[in-house]
Each structure stands twice: as structure tokens, then as C-alpha cells.
Amino acid sequence: MTGPDHLHDTRASYDAMAAEYAEQFQDALADMPWDRAVLTGFADLVRAAGNGPVADVGCGPGRLTGYLHGLGLDVFGIDLSPRMVEIARRAHPDLRFEVGAMPHLELPDASLGGVVAWYSTIHVPDELLPAAFADLRRVLAPGGHLVLAFQVGDEPLHLTEGFGGHSISLSFRRRRPDRVAELLTEAGLDVRARLVREPETYPFQQERTPQAYLVARRPVG
């Protein structure tokens, strides 16, 4: 499903379960050392390149936005779900959150020192992913970094029931790191790091697939 239908279903699904989702994952990073390590490394790269503004694209209730702010980044959040944005604003009143969607981010060209797309490209249909990556490159300043997290696999997962028993229609597109890296390269980004870890069982979630992290950089010049 693509276009307005895809955006409508994704937005409606996260709006429906926003409160339960926020509660489920509010302290998740405390149990996720690999996630913290990747985000900390990303923050180091952004600071070393001049500490420009960072967009957390698909920020949800703002838990990563707040974490990155604590690491010293000038970070703001963007999410497709107005309900998620409301929750993020309440949880982090000192930070900025906006409603928006890939691949048409309403941000100036070359305005960011970093972009975080943490399990947000998983909801972008395959045919729109090149445009999404091109848009992320567009908003990055030369030397700016992008970090992605996503589930590894070939078959998508479609859920019709979400947190709290809400009725949803949400597709999770699992992808191979090599293919994602290829698309990033085609979009004009240099892939700088790749990490794949095995699925974990957490107090808040049991993962079904390996998880991947990619870091890419917009070239200088």
C-alpha cells in the first residue's frame, strides 16, 4: 500500500495506540546496550562535525529525542502521528516536535548536522524508499550523518492489532542491510558503518528477527 492510503493507515494506527506505545517503550533504552552504543557513536560524529541540528524522523513519543538531547545534541523530533507528537511535547516540553512524513520533509536543504531514522523507514514502501533516502540526503549538510535502525529479513509483517488491543493496519518492511546500503549509496550517501545483532527478548518486547544499524554520511564537496 502506497501514497495517501499508506500514510493514512500508518498515521491512524499510531494515533490509536500512541498512549500504550509510549508507556511500553518509555524506559526501553535502559535495557538496550547496542542501541545506546550506536546512538552515542552517532552523537560523537555529529559533535565532531560541528554539532549541527539533528532531526529525529519518526520520533514517536520522543524517547530517543530526549536521549540524544542528553548527549548534547541540538535535536528535534518529527512524526507522522499527531497523537505521538502531542505525547512527545508533554514528555519533553523543552524540545521541539513537529508533524511530518518522509519523503517530503518540510526542512531546508543542507540544514542538518544529523538525521535519525530509528525504525521509521520500516513503514516506507519499497518503491518510495529511494525518494525517502534522497530527501534525507537533501536536508543533511555536507559532512552530516544519518543513522538508521531496522529489522532484517525479506518478508514484511502486517499487524491488525496493536498495543492495548487497538485495531490497526500497520506494515513492517524487513530489509537486508546490503540492499539498504546500496540504496543509500545510490542516493549520494557514503555508508560508514554497519552492525547486525541477533534478536533479543526484553521485558517490553520479544524481537522476531535480527536488527540492523547503518551509519551514512553526506560527502563534503
C-alpha positions in Angstrom: 0.0 0.0 0.0 1.5 3.4 -1.0 0.7 7.0 -1.3 -2.2 8.6 0.7 -3.5 5.1 1.8 -0.2 4.1 3.2 0.2 7.3 5.1 -3.3 7.3 6.4 -3.1 3.8 7.7 0.3 4.3 9.4 -0.9 7.6 11.0 -4.2 6.2 12.1 -2.5 3.1 13.6 0.0 5.0 15.7 -2.6 7.6 16.7 -4.8 4.8 18.0 -2.1 3.1 20.2 0.1 6.1 21.0 -0.5 6.2 24.8 0.1 2.4 25.2 3.1 2.5 22.9 4.7 5.4 24.8 4.2 3.6 28.1 5.5 0.3 26.8 8.8 1.8 25.5 9.4 4.8 27.7 12.4 3.1 29.5 13.4 0.7 26.8 16.9 2.1 26.1 17.9 1.2 29.6 17.8 -2.5 28.6 19.3 -2.0 25.1 23.1 -1.5 25.2 23.6 -1.9 21.4 21.1 0.8 20.7 22.7 3.1 23.2 26.2 2.4 21.8 25.1 3.2 18.2 23.3 6.4 19.3 26.2 7.5 21.4 28.6 6.9 18.5 26.3 8.9 16.2 26.2 11.8 18.7 30.0 11.8 18.8 30.1 12.0 15.0 27.7 14.9 14.9 29.5 16.8 17.5 32.9 16.3 15.8 31.4 17.6 12.5 30.2 20.9 14.2 27.2 19.8 16.2 24.6 21.0 13.7 20.8 20.5 14.3 19.6 16.9 14.3 16.2 15.6 13.2 14.7 12.5 14.8 12.5 11.4 12.0 9.8 9.1 13.2 10.4 10.2 16.7 7.2 8.6 18.2 6.8 9.7 21.8 10.2 11.3 21.8 12.3 8.9 23.9 15.3 8.9 21.5 14.9 12.7 21.0 15.3 13.1 24.7 18.2 10.7 25.0 20.1 12.5 22.2 19.4 15.9 23.8 21.0 14.4 27.0 24.1 13.6 24.9 24.5 17.2 24.0 22.8 17.4 20.6 20.5 20.2 19.3 17.8 17.7 18.4 14.1 18.0 17.4 11.5 15.4 16.5 9.3 14.8 13.5 6.5 12.1 13.4 3.6 11.2 11.1 1.3 10.7 14.1 -0.2 13.9 15.6 -1.0 11.9 18.7 2.6 10.8 19.1 3.7 14.4 18.7 1.3 15.5 21.5 2.7 12.9 23.9 6.3 13.8 22.9 5.7 17.5 23.6 4.2 16.7 27.1 7.1 14.4 27.9 9.8 16.8 26.7 8.4 20.4 26.9 11.9 21.8 26.3 12.2 20.2 22.9 10.6 20.8 19.5 8.3 18.3 17.9 6.5 18.6 14.5 4.2 16.5 12.4 5.8 15.4 9.1 6.5 12.5 6.9 9.1 11.0 4.6 9.8 11.5 1.7 8.6 15.1 1.8 10.2 16.6 4.9 9.5 20.3 5.2 13.1 21.2 6.1 15.5 23.5 4.2 18.2 22.0 2.1 21.6 21.2 3.8 20.2 22.4 7.2 21.0 19.5 9.5 24.1 18.0 11.0 22.4 14.7 11.5 19.3 12.6 10.9 18.0 9.7 13.0 15.6 7.3 11.3 15.1 4.7 14.0 12.7 2.1 12.9 10.8 4.7 10.8 11.9 3.6 7.3 10.3 0.2 8.0 6.9 1.8 7.3 8.1 3.3 3.9 7.0 1.2 0.9 9.9 -0.2 -1.1 9.1 1.9 -4.1 9.2 5.1 -2.0 12.5 4.2 -0.2 14.8 5.8 -2.8 12.9 9.0 -2.7 13.0 8.9 1.2 16.8 8.5 1.2 17.2 11.2 -1.4 15.2 13.5 0.8 17.3 12.7 3.9 20.4 13.5 1.9 18.9 16.7 0.8 18.3 18.0 4.3 21.8 16.9 5.5 24.6 19.4 5.4 27.8 18.2 3.7 29.6 16.1 6.3 26.3 15.4 8.1 25.5 11.9 9.3 22.4 9.6 9.1 21.8 6.7 11.4 19.2 4.0 10.5 17.8 1.1 12.5 15.5 -1.6 11.0 14.5 -5.2 11.2 16.5 -7.7 9.0 14.6 -10.0 6.7 12.8 -10.5 3.4 9.1 -10.9 4.3 7.0 -8.0 5.6 4.9 -8.2 8.7 1.4 -6.8 8.8 -0.3 -6.3 12.1 -4.0 -5.7 12.6 -3.9 -5.5 16.4 -1.7 -3.1 18.3 -0.8 -2.2 21.9 -3.8 -2.0 24.1 -5.8 -4.2 21.7 -6.4 -1.4 19.3 -7.4 -2.2 15.8 -4.7 -1.1 13.4 -3.4 -1.7 9.9 0.4 -1.4 10.1 3.1 -2.9 7.8 6.7 -3.5 8.9 9.1 -3.9 6.0 12.1 -6.0 6.9 15.1 -5.5 4.7 18.6 -6.7 4.0 21.4 -4.4 5.2 23.3 -4.8 1.9 20.3 -3.7 -0.1 19.7 -0.7 2.2 23.3 0.3 1.9 23.1 0.1 -1.8 20.1 2.4 -1.9 21.9 4.9 0.4 24.8 4.9 -1.9 22.6 5.5 -4.9 21.1 8.4 -3.0 24.5 10.0 -2.7 25.4 9.0 0.8 28.6 7.2 1.9 27.9 4.2 4.2 30.4 4.4 7.1 29.3 1.6 9.4 27.0 -1.5 9.6 26.0 -3.6 12.5 23.7 -6.6 12.7 22.8 -8.2 16.0 20.7 -11.2 16.9 17.1 -10.8 18.2 16.7 -10.3 21.9 14.0 -10.9 24.5 13.3 -7.8 26.6 10.8 -7.1 29.4 8.8 -5.0 27.0 9.2 -6.9 23.7 10.4 -10.2 22.1 12.2 -9.5 18.8 11.4 -11.8 15.9 14.3 -11.0 13.6 17.9 -9.8 13.7 18.2 -6.0 13.9 20.4 -3.8 11.7 22.0 -0.4 12.2 23.6 1.6 9.4 25.5 4.9 9.6 25.9 7.0 6.5 27.4 10.4 5.7 26.7 13.1 3.1 30.1 13.7 1.4 31.8 17.1 1.7 32.2 18.8 -1.6 
